[in-house]
Amino acid sequence: MGFLPKKDDTEFVSANFSFAGTQLKKMLSIANRYDTLFPRATDRYGRLTLTDKYEWTSGFFPGSLWYGYEATKDDTLKREAVIWTEKLEALQHFTKHHDLGFMLYCSYGNAYRLTGNEQYKAILVEAAKSLSTRFSAKTGSIKSWNAFGSWDGKKQYFFPVIIDNMMNLELLFFASRVTGDPYYKNIAITHATHVMQNQVRPDYSCYHVVCYDTATGNVLTRETAQGYANNSTWARGQSWGIYGFTMTYRETGDKRFLATAQKMADYYIDNKELPADKVPYWDFNANDSGYTPSAKSHAEETPVKYRDASAAAVTASALLELSTYLGESGAKYRNAAITILHSLSSPAYKATAGENEGFILRHSVGSIAHGVEVDVPLIYADYYYLEAMNRYRLLLDHKNIITGDNYR
């Protein structure tokens, strides 16, 4: 079975970008009241919540503006994308957590890709230097958070690595590509290899958090922070893994990473707990027997199996890229991505024009375990939805979507 675009999908993509432009401008009308704050979600009253630039989500709004501009050529979106991107310039020197990839590659990375502005490239290289300061040769990993406390409250760990960190490696690969210095790429490969060895389970699900001993480099514990239980599979974490290993294969050509990405994708697509529309519940094992959250986690207080549109959006984008590396067998992954995009673009998940505080999608989950951002729109859900739509747009135009500097 080959590539199966649905009938009139060129118009489907165009219509959804037109809708996205309307929503982005709605969000701009609110966000422009706050000079240094960045859209993130909504509160329980449906009002926009914002964060400062140091939060891991700050780069997604400018990145969404760039994707909106790319597809529509709307100069208003481009002008605002430049403004919102450049608000993050100081982050190139930020070293207090691992999320510079999210913060700067989603913003400045898209800005450089679409404008060729050499100042943007310099900022990205400096950001890669900053991110690399968190790498430990002893653990072979980039430290995610500065500390992690187990849900049981008994232990504190000081070299946690979360599966999300796979997404920040793209910044390092970029820096080596544009400078010719392999240092950054070598760090990224070492980190990805350790994740593959220590964080991915035999069935190709993944642990959310792995904590290392800083003295020996040994694994101390494998747990969760945002999932249902330590042994469960947090849906967005699985999505980060699919995306991260696919990207790492693109940058290295190492087929171990491709095999890992494909098998993690199989876990998602073939999972008996995945609904027919391929938008997952927030955790593949939530409320199932054999999976027990800590008494201190809010997960045990949440009997409803909420969907997570953000996990679906990340997965759709990843699957479209993954499908390009697998020949005829890539159809399975591309068709799954198309199903996800149509599901997310349906009234079940897509907002009504002019509402939802300008967010495109509804029904995402931040962290049920922490009792925050439950069944709300999230800025990164919109970002990866737009990225996936852009990738699908290029596939429909019969273009190669993965060409280094031309497309991520």
N, C-alpha and C positions, 0 to 999 in steps of 0.2 A: 504494500500500500504506500503510495507516494504522498507528496505534499497536497493537502486538501483544504485550500482556502474556501471559506463559505462564499456563497453567491453574493456579489456586490460588496465584497469586503473593502475594496478601495474607497467606496462611498462611506462604509461603516467607519473606517479609520478617519476619514476627513470630517465626518459629522462629529465624531467624538473629540477631535482636536478643536473644532469650532466651539463645542460645548466647554472644553477645558479652558479655552481663551476667555469665555464669559466668566467662568468661575474664578480664574486667576485674577481677573480685573476686579471682581467682587472682593476677593481677599486683599488685593492691593488697597482698595478703598478703605479697608479697616486697618491693615497693617501699617500704612503710611502715616497713621496718627502716632505711631510709636517708633521713634527714630532708631533706637538701638536694640529693639526686640524682634524676635523672629517667630512666625507662626509655627505651632506644633500640633494642637488638638482642639477640642472643645471641652468645656466643663459640663457639669451635670445639668446646667440650665441652657446648654447649647451655645454658649458664648465662646468666642475665640480665646484660646490660651496661648501665651507667647513665652519665649525664653530668651536669655541673653546669648551672646555669640559663643560662649564657652560650653553650651550644652551640645551633646553629640548630634542633635537634629538640626543645627543652625544652617547647614549647607543645602538642605533639601528644598527650601522655598526658592532661593535663587536658581538652583538646578532645575526646578520645575518650570520656572520662567524661561530658561534657556531652551528646554525641550518644547515648550509651547511656541516660542519664536521659531525654532528650527522647522517645525511642521507647517506653521501658518505664515511665516515671514511678516508677522505683525511687528512693526517697529516700536510700538508702545511697549510690548513685552520685552523687546531687546533693550530698550532704554532702561526699563526698570530692572532687568536682569543685571545690567552693568552696575547700577546703583547698589543693589542688594548684595551682589558678589563682593564689591569693593569694601563693603562694611566689614568684611571678614579678614581683611589684609593682615592685621596684627596676629592672627592665629598661626601664621607661618612659623612663629617662634614658640608656639605652645607645646609643652611637654608633659602636662599633668595627667593626661590619659591618652588612650590609643586611637581615638576616633578622628584623627586628622584626615583620614581618607574620606569618611563620610562628610566632614565639615568643609574640606577644601577641594577634594577631587570632584565631588558632585557639583560644586559651585565653580571654582576656578578651572577645574579640568574641562568642564563643558564650555566655559568661557574661552579658554585657549583653543579648544578644538574648533570652535565656530568663528573665532576672530583672528587667531594667529598672533595675538598680542604677546610680544616677547616678555613684557613685564609679568604677565600672568605665568609664563613658563618659569621664570626666575622664582616667583613666589612658591610655586609647586615644588621646585627642587629644594628650596629652603625648608619647606614643610616636611619633605622626605628626610632631610637631615634631622629635624626635630623628632620625627617619629622613630627614627633609628636609634635614638638615645635610650629608648625603652627596651631594646633588644639585649638579651643575656646569652652569651655564648655557652654558659653552663647549662641553662635550660633549653637552649636552642629555640627560644620563643621570644615574642614581644609581649611584655606585660600589659594586660588589658587595664584592669583597675589597680589601684595602689594597695587595696586590701579586699578580702572577701570573708564575710562571716557566715558560717554554716547556719542553716535554718534552725538547727537544734540549739544554737547559741553557745555551744561548747568550745568551738575552735575558731580562731582567726588565722587566715592564710594571707601571705604577703607576695605571692607571685601567681595570681589567678590569670588564666587565659580563657576567654570565652569564644565560642564558635563565631560570633559576630566579627571577630578580629580578622577573619579571612577576607572580609570586604575591604579592609584598609590596606591590604597588600598591593592593590592596584596602583596606589600612589608611588610605592617603592619601585615597581616595575617601570612605571613611567619615567621616574628620575634616572634610572640606569639607561633607558632607551634614549633619552634626549641628551644625556651628558657623556655617555660611553663608559661610565664608571660602573663596574659590575657589583660594587659593594652593596647597593640597595637591593638589587635583584637577588644576590646571594642570601641576604637576610630573609627576604620574602620566601625563597625556596626552602630554606632551613625551617622557618616557622611552619609553612604549609606541610612539610614532611612530618614534623612532630604532631601536628593536628591529625594528619592521616593515621599516624601510628597510635596515638594516645587518646584521641577524642572521638574517633569514628568506631562504632561498635561492629561486631562481626556481621550483623544484619544490615549494616550501612545506615542505620539511624545514628544519631550522635548525642553525646553528652553536651549540655550547655556549658558547664564550667569544669576545667581541669586545673588543679592547683599544684604547683611544683615546689620542691625544696630548693631554695636558692643556693644552698651549700653543695648539694649533691647532684641536682638536676633531676632527681627522681620524682615520679608522680606521687603526690601525697593523698589526693582525694579526687573523685569525680562526682560532681553534684549538679544541682540546678539553681538558678536564681529566679528565673521567670517562668519556668515550666511547672507542670503539675506535681511531679515527684522526681527524685534524683535519677530513677531508672526509666522515666518516661521520655517521650520525644516531643519536645516543644516545637510547634509547627514552624514558627518563624526561624528558629535555630536551624531546622532542617533546610529551610529555604536559603539561609545564609551559606550553608555548606554547599548546596548544589551550585549556587552562583559563584562562590569563591573558588571552588575547585575547577569549575569550567573556565573561569578567567585565568587561573594559574596555568591550566593546560595551554590556553591561547598564548600566554607569555613565555612558556618554557618548551612546549612540544613534548613534554614528558608524559607518556601514555599512562603512567600510574595515576596521575591526577585526572586524566580523562576517564579512566575506569572508575575512579572513586566518584566523580561527578555523576556518571551514568547510573551507577548502582544506588547512589543517594536519591537520584531522580526516580528510579524504579521503586524505591521504598515509598516515596510520596505518591506516585501515580497509581501504583498497584495496591495501595493500602486498603484493607477492607473497611477502615473507618473513614475513608475519604468520600464525601458526598458526591452525587452524580455530577454536580456543577463544578467539581474540582476546586472549590473554595473550602479549605480545611477548617475543622474545629481548631481552637487555639492550641490544643495539645492533642496529639494522636491517641493518647492513652487516658485522657481526663475521665475521671469517675469510673475507670475500669478496675476490676479486681486485680490484685497483684501490684498496684501502684498506690502508694500511700504518701500523701504530702505531710510535711511537718505540721505539728499543731500550731505553730506560729505563722504558717503561711495562710493567706486568705483563700488559697485554692480549695481547701476543704469546705469553705463556706459558700462555694459557688456551684450549685448543682446544675445550673444551665450550661449547656455545651455551646458556648459562643463561637461564632465564626470569626476568622481573622483574615480580612481582605488584604491586609498588608503582606501576610505570608503568601497569599495567592499571587499578588502583584510581583513580588520578588521572584517567585518561582516561574511565572510566565516569562519574564524577561530572561531569566537564566536558561529556560528550556529552548527559547528561540535561538539563543547562541549555541547551546549544546547541540541542537539538531543539525547545525551546519558542519559539524565535525564527524558525523556518524554515517554518512552516505545514505543508502536506502533505509537503514534502520533508524535514521533520524526522524522519520515521519511520525513515529509514536510520540516523540517529545514535542515536535512542532504542532501536531494536532491537539495534544493536551494543552499547549499554550494558547492555541486559538480558542479552545473551549473556555479556558479561564478568562480570556479577554472578553468573550461574548457574555460570560456570566457576570463579570464585574461591570460591564456596560449595560446591564439590564436594570430595570427598576428595583430589583431586589437589593442592589448594592450602590447604584449610581444616584447621586443627589438630584433634586429638582433644581432647575436653573435658577440662579439668584439666591438660593438658600444654602443651608449647611455651612454658613460663614465663608463660603467660597471654596470649600473642599469639594473635590470631585467625587470621592468615594465615601461610603458610610460603612459601619460594622467592622471595625478593626479592634484589636486588643493590644494595649501596651503591656501591662503586667497585672494579670489577675492575682498572682501570688502576692503582690504588694498592694492590691486593692486600688490600683490607679489605671485610668484610661481604659475602662471596660466598655466595649461596644460603642466606640466613638470614631469619628474620622481622625486620621493621623497623616501628617505631612509626608512621611516617607512612603505610605501606601500610595499617595498620589504621584510621588516622584517615580516610583518603579512602575506604576501603571503607565505613565507617560513614556518612560524609557521603553517599556515593552511595546507600546503602540508605535513608537518611532522605529523600533526594530522590525515590527511587522510591516510597517509602511515601506521600508526599504526592501524587505523580502518580496512584497507584492510588486515592487518596481524592478525586481530581478537584479538587485544590487547585492554585492557582498557586504554584509553588515559588520564584519570583523576585519578591519584593515588598519590596525595600529592607531596612528594619529587621526585617521579619518572617522573611525567610529569605535566606541568602547563596547 
